[in-house]
Amino acid sequence: MLRMVGNLKGIDLNTPGHYLHWSFIEISVANLVVIAAMLVIFGLALLLPFPAPKDVRSGDETALDDSPITGDATGAPPAATDSAGVGEDARMWTARLRRRLLATLPPKKLLPDRQPIYVASWVYVFGVATLAALGLAIFSGALIALGGTDWWHTNPVGHFFNSLHLWSVELFMAFMVIHLWGKFWMAAWRGRRSLTWITGVVAFLASIVECFTGYLSQQNFDSQWIATNGKDAFNAVGVGAFWNVMNFGQMLTWHVVLMPLILVALVGFHVILVRVRGVSKPLPENRTAAPKDRRARRAARADDAAPWRGPTRRYDILKEGAIATAVTTALVIIFAGVLSSPDVPPVTVQNWAKLAPADFLATAAGELDGSALAASYGPPYNDGDAAVQQVGPFNWQKLAGITHPIDAAQVFVLSPLEKLAPTNATLAHALAVYDHASPEQRNAWASAYDKAVTKVTFTNGQPVVPPADDGPVPVLMASELTMARSGALDSALLAQNQFYGTDYTKPLLFIADGNYYADLAASMHLTGDQWGVMNETGNYPGQPWLWFYALWYHVHPFSTSPNVDIWAVYLTGIGTLLLLLVPFIPGLRDIPRWIPVHRLIWRRNRLGPVG
């Protein structure tokens, strides 16, 4: 059975992607399809009639969402007396905690079987759908973990499980964004529900971090490119000193252990708050702006926070969750079987040296003479300033210090060659000459070779560089090329790390300095000026929810600023803060009143007014 699953053939989306241009905006057709599908789904949720309730009860004096401590959600007396509620037992910590929990979240709230009559729109379904997709994403990720980190690259069954994981994550993020849209237009933070809104937004942000670390954990070309470009933003704000996106082991740990725990805790807390506070009431149709009078505002807040006493309808939360899980699972299996998932192999130093030897030699020479970016990058790698960015009075990048020290000439060229020298007399002699020369002489030789190598030719695979005053450097570079082609240089760069070779900082910095790497990314539409942070290789959808971060790389004056990375982080952070604080910002929190999308959500009030 597993072999049959692994051999499923569907539509090949690994072909070159298609992109649309408008003004300064560029978007892949795959991402556009995802966004369009989300908008259509949201529109249908607003417009399609919700099944009419079969069992409607008129309101009474008992609040649905704020039951008295002495009874359940319908006001009925408790079924049994709390045995630890009297005498000395009542003072026990356990008894006190149980009474507080039961008072705050009685079983009728935790697993309700009735909801207010106005909960009659498809928009409400996407909260449960998000939970279903999250559960499926966690389950499919666990399946991948069964075979190890490289299983899905080499085994068709593993690749199918990876496809399940990809599409469950795509649905999870899509459902969550639609859920967020719905709650915004419902102004769902009203009635002491600000914390509910905030936890939902924080869970969304945690989901983005979880997805980001997932992309970094793939060990394919896409993950390489995201890591080598994402490092600049993290380094600019000082975070890269301890959160290294080029360290596969660190990112995998965040993805499979730390972020899932954080995300599940946030989602769980958010769901509990929803159950405690209940669902927000409809906005009054005649209220187009927030009341200006203090007394009127106080009355409006009290009304929003007051428990619902109107008609209710039957609500089977477990049945709804089961249906949402079944539908989500079916969609994920169909997408995984028909569309599969992308897996463009990573660039290695070996295939770079084989496919673009001239670019490899030029890059290695640049590392040797200090003209390559990695050689003068700055913190956290060295004390250069080629990539140091600053906005404001503090330079976070320099304050973070050098935590991943890299001497480019030594790390990328000399140290690997020293391992090869004992078996190569010519190389050993060239290294000895180079090592005994003064720093000025070394730099002069390397610079001369750097200029001459632009006209390199190859005879029987060996580089032929025009004569120049470059001393022993041609021998060093030819040996470096041979070592790279054999795959030994990849191993040597990883072997420089202590313990396990999961930190790809050194080989990735070296590869990223070459033109071959950037040209390959541009051919796949992954570069920054191509809105690459939103793209995926081939015709697969990427991460359209990162549009706000990508925007700053295309808007003047930030797009031409040498500090664009730190500007993008700052401005995205400000936007995120505004989203978090929507409940407290006048004007911003009133948008749902001014643009009454909520009337489409709460348009069926057959049993009289609800607000």
LINLIN-V807125 format. One record per run of one state. SS is the DSSP state (H for helix, E for strand, - for the rest). FROM is the first residue (numbers start at 0). TO is the last residue. If there is no record, write none. Layout:
# LINLIN-V807125
ss: <SS/SS>
from: <FROM/FROM>
to: <TO/TO>
This chain:
# LINLIN-V807125
ss: <-/H/-/E/-/E/H/-/E/-/E/-/E/-/H/-/H/-/H/-/E/-/H/-/H/-/H/-/H/-/H/-/H/-/E/H/-/H/-/E/-/H/-/H/-/H/-/H/-/H/-/H/-/H/-/H/-/E/-/E/-/H/-/H/-/E/-/H/-/H/-/H/-/H/-/H/-/H/-/H/-/H/-/H/-/H/->
from: <0/1/6/18/22/24/28/47/55/57/70/71/76/77/86/91/92/104/106/110/113/116/121/147/150/154/155/185/193/216/220/236/238/241/246/247/277/293/305/311/314/316/339/348/355/356/369/372/376/395/400/407/421/424/436/438/455/456/459/461/464/472/486/487/495/502/503/504/512/514/523/527/530/531/534/543/551/557/560/563/580/581/584/590/594/597/601>
to: <0/5/17/21/23/27/46/54/56/69/70/75/76/85/90/91/103/105/109/112/115/120/146/149/153/154/184/192/215/219/235/237/240/245/246/276/292/304/310/313/315/338/347/354/355/368/371/375/394/399/406/420/423/435/437/454/455/458/460/463/471/485/486/494/501/502/503/511/513/522/526/529/530/533/542/550/556/559/562/579/580/583/589/593/596/600/610>
